[in-house]
Amino acid sequence: MAKNSAPRRRGGDLGFRAGTGFFAALVVMLVGGIAFVLWRESRLSIAKFGFDFWRTKTWDPVSGEFGALPFIWGTLYSSFLALLISTPVALGIAIFLSELSPRMLRTPLAFLTELLAAIPSIVYGLWGVFVLVPLVRKLELLAPAWARSLPLFSGPPLGVGMLSAALILAVMIIPFTSSVAREVLKAVPATQREAAYALGATRWEAIQVTMRYGRTGIIGAVILGLGRAIGETMAVTMLIGNSPRITWSLFAPQYTMAAVLANEFTEAADDLYLSALVEIGLVLFAITLLISAASRFLIWSVNREVKASAPMAAPAPEAT
């Protein structure tokens, strides 16, 4: 009986491995299929403009001239600006909930933070139109004349623009970053904190030890927020102003790749126009892959540094 059951178990193991391997291969095939379809549908634009599509500023559907640089600039500028605003807030929330919060407040605050991630993008956009846009407009009007003369703060007092879009993106990615960072800090072994306190560390110094131990996961949480910011569409479309220009101004209307796809895809009247929009999707896809690859390399380098700095285990005593 045992002899017959062993081949069945081995067959079941092989079948399970093959099935799970197939599902894993589906992910690779899906990514490859998306890339292939985007490339196939954008061949007309690629053949006509080549790499000039990536580095030219003109976007004129009437004359058939298309350049994606303003959209690439707007996407990266708004995403990294939102990351700069949201990361300290998100990490502060994660540290408070995992290390400092009273027990009776921890669960309700964690629930409310995660609830922010479930709010639809269009609702964030509406809130931004009625709250952030008037606030940004008032902020620009109250700014002194010397500040408005600087390139960073120049622009018409419309309220819609880069700053409004970055603020709404920051609000949207805070729950993602803080939730993942909180779970990372909770997963840090208690012995790390106890060892810090045993050496005479203060509460803040013990928290620093905890963050250093979990920095790989914290970096991953920040990159997760960046990925959400790059791909966000509706809220940004409603607040960024949708003007294809390249400027450092926080108040000037600009454009993102996701926003131009949402606004103009149904209006593409000819094949070249449609192909150019699909190529923008291909560019967005490529930027997302590059950022993901860079984040994986960053996490790998941090892990390598941590392993290199870890003390080597002492050799086991010889038996006598």
N, C-alpha and C positions, 0 to 999 in steps of 0.2 A: 504493500500500500504506500509505504514511504517512497519506494522507488518510482512509483507512478506519479506521485504528487510533486516530486522535484522537477521533472520536465515541465509540468503545468505551471509551476511557480516561475520557472525561468521564462517560459513563453509569455506568461502574464507580465513579467517585468519588461521583456522586450517590447510587447505590445504597448505597455504604458509609456515606455521611453519613446517609441516611435510616434505615439499620439501627441504627447507633449512637445516633442521635437517639431512635429508638423505645425502645431499652433504657434510655436516660436518662429518658425519659418514664415508663417502668415504675416507676421509683423514686418519682416524684411521685405516680403513681396508687396505688401501694402505700401510701404514707403517707396519702394522702387516703382510701383505702378503709378503712384501720384506724381513722382518726378517725370516719368515717361509721358504721361498724359499732358502735363503742363508744358513739357518740351515740345511735344508733337503739335499742340495747338498754338504754340508761339513761334513756330519755325518761320512764318512769314515775316514777323517783326525782327527775329534774329538775323535772317538773311538780309534784310534791308538796312538795319541800323548797326548790327554787330555790337561791339563793346561800347560804342558811342551811346547806346541806350542807357548804360549805367552812369555815364559821366556828363551828359548834356542836360541843360535846364529847360529847354523848350518843350511845352506840352500844348500843341495846337491841333486838335482834331480836324479843324476846317482845312488846314493846309497839309495835313498828313505828316506833321513833324512831332515826334514823340521822344521824350527823354525822361527817365525815371529818377534823376538825381534829387529833385526837390522832395519827392515822396520818400526816398531812402533817408534823406536828411531829417525830415519831419518825424519819421518813425523812430530813428535812433535817438534823436534829440529829446523827444517827448518821453521815450521809455527810460533813458538813463536819468533824465531829470526827475521823473516819478520815482525811480529807484533811489535817488539821492534823498528825496523827501521822505519816502516811506520806510526805508531800512532802519533808521534810528528809532522811529515810532514802533515799528513791528518788533524789533528786538527788545525795546523797553517793555512792551506788553508781555512778551514771552518770558522775560526775566521776572517781572512782577508776579505773573500767574504761577510760575514754577518755583520761585524761591521766596517771595516776600508776601504774597497775598494771604490774608486770613482764610482759614478753611471754609468758612461759611460764604465767602465771596468768590472763591475760586471757580466753582462749577457754574454759577450764573454768568460771571464775566467771560469764561471760556465759551459758554453757549452763545452769548451775544456776539462775541468776536467771530465765531464760526458762522453765525447767522448772516453776517455781512457778505460772506462768500456766496450765499444762495440768492441774493437780490439780483434780479435780471439787469442786464447792462442798460436797457432802455430806461429803466427806473432811475439808475444812476445818472443817465444823461438828462432826464427831466429835472432831477434835483439840482444838477449842475447848472442848467439853464436858469432856474429860478433863484438859486442861492449863490453859486460861485461866480456866474457872469456879472451880476450887479456888484458883488464884492470886489472882483478884480477891476471892474470899471472905476469904482470909487477909489480903490487903491492907486490906480494910475493918475486919477485927477488930483489926489492929495499929494502925490510925489512932487518934490521941488523941481524947479525948472532945470537946474544943473543935472539932476538925475535923468530927466526925460531926454536930455541932449545926448546921453550916452547910448551907444548902440544896443546895449543889453536891455534898456528900458524905453527905447523909442517905439513909436507906433501910434496909431489912432486909438482913442479911448472907447473901443467897442465892447470890451469885456470878453469877447470870444477871441481866442488866440492860444499860443503855446502854453502860457501859464495856467489857464483854465483847464486845458486838456491834461497837463501834467498833474495838476491837483486831483482831478477826478480819477486819473490812473493810480495815483498814490493811494487814494482811499480804497480803490478796488483791489489792490494787490496786498494791502496790509493784512487782511485776514489769512491769505495764503501763506505769506512769509511767517507771520507770528504763530500760526497753528503748527507748522512744521518745526519751527525753531523751538517751540514749547515742548513738543514731543521729544526732540533731540535732547533738550536739557533735562527732561524727566528721565530719560534713559541713561544718563550719566550715573555710574555706580556711586552709591552713598559713601563708599570708602574714599573717593576723591575729596569730598567735602570734609569728611572726618579727619583725613590726613592734613588738610589745610588748617583746620581748627587746632589740631594737635600741635602744629608748628607755630601757633600763635597768630594765625591770620585773622584779620577782621572779616566782617560779613561781606564787604565789597571785594576783598582779596580772595575770599573763598568762591565768590561768584565768578571772578576772573579765571580762577583755576577751572571751574566748571565749563566756562565758555571756551577756554583753550582746549579742553578735552573733547568737546563736541563741535569744534570749529568746522570740521568737514561737513557735518550735517547742516550747520548754520549757513555755510556757503551754498550748499544745495538748496536751502530754503530761499535764499536771496535770488539764486538763478531761476528758481521756479516762479518767483514774482516777476522777474524780468521777462520770462517767456510769456506770462499772462499779459504783460504790458505791451509787448511787441505785437501780439495778435489781436488786441482789443479793437473793436470796430465801432459799434453804435454810439457809445458814450463819447468817444473821441470825435466821431463825425459830427456830433451835435455841438461840440464846444471848441474845436480847433480852428474854425473859420473857413477851411477848405479853399485855400489859395496856394497854388503851386509856386512858392518862392523859397529862397534860401536866405535866412537871416538869423542872427543871434538874438534878436529881440524877443523878450518874453511876452510882449503884448501884441505882436503882429500876428495876423492870421496865417496859418501854414497848412500843410496837408500831410497825410500818412498814406502808406500803401494800402492798408486795409480800408481806409476811408474812401480812396479813389475807386477801389473795386466796388464798394457798396453803392457809391453815388452814380457811377458812369457805366457799369456793366450792362444794364438794360438799355442804355442809350447808344450803344455801339452800333452805328449804322452801316459800317463797311467792314470787310475782312481784316484790313490792316489795323483799324481801331480796336477791334476785338482781340486780335493777336497781340497788340501792345499791352492791353489790359491783362491778358493771360500771362504775358512775360513778366509783368509786375508781380503777379502771383508766384511765378517761378523765382523771381528775385527774393521775395519774402520767404519762400520756402528755403532758399539757399542761405539766407541770413540766419534763419532759425537753426538750420543744421550747423552752421559755423559757430554760433553762440553756444549751442549744446555741446559741440566738440570741444570748444574752449573751456567750458565749465567742467567737463569730464577731465580734461588735462589738468586744470587747476586743482580739482579734488584729488587726482592721482598724485600730483606733486606734493600736496599737503600730506597725504597719507604716507608718501615716501619719506618726507622729512620727519614725521612723527615716528615712523619705524626706525629711522636712522638714529634719532635722538634717544630712543628708549634704551634703558640699561639692559645689557645682556644678562640672561639668567645665569646664576652661579652653577658650576658643574656639580652634579650629584656626588656625594661622598662615596669613596670606594668601600666596598664591603670588606670587612675584616674576617 
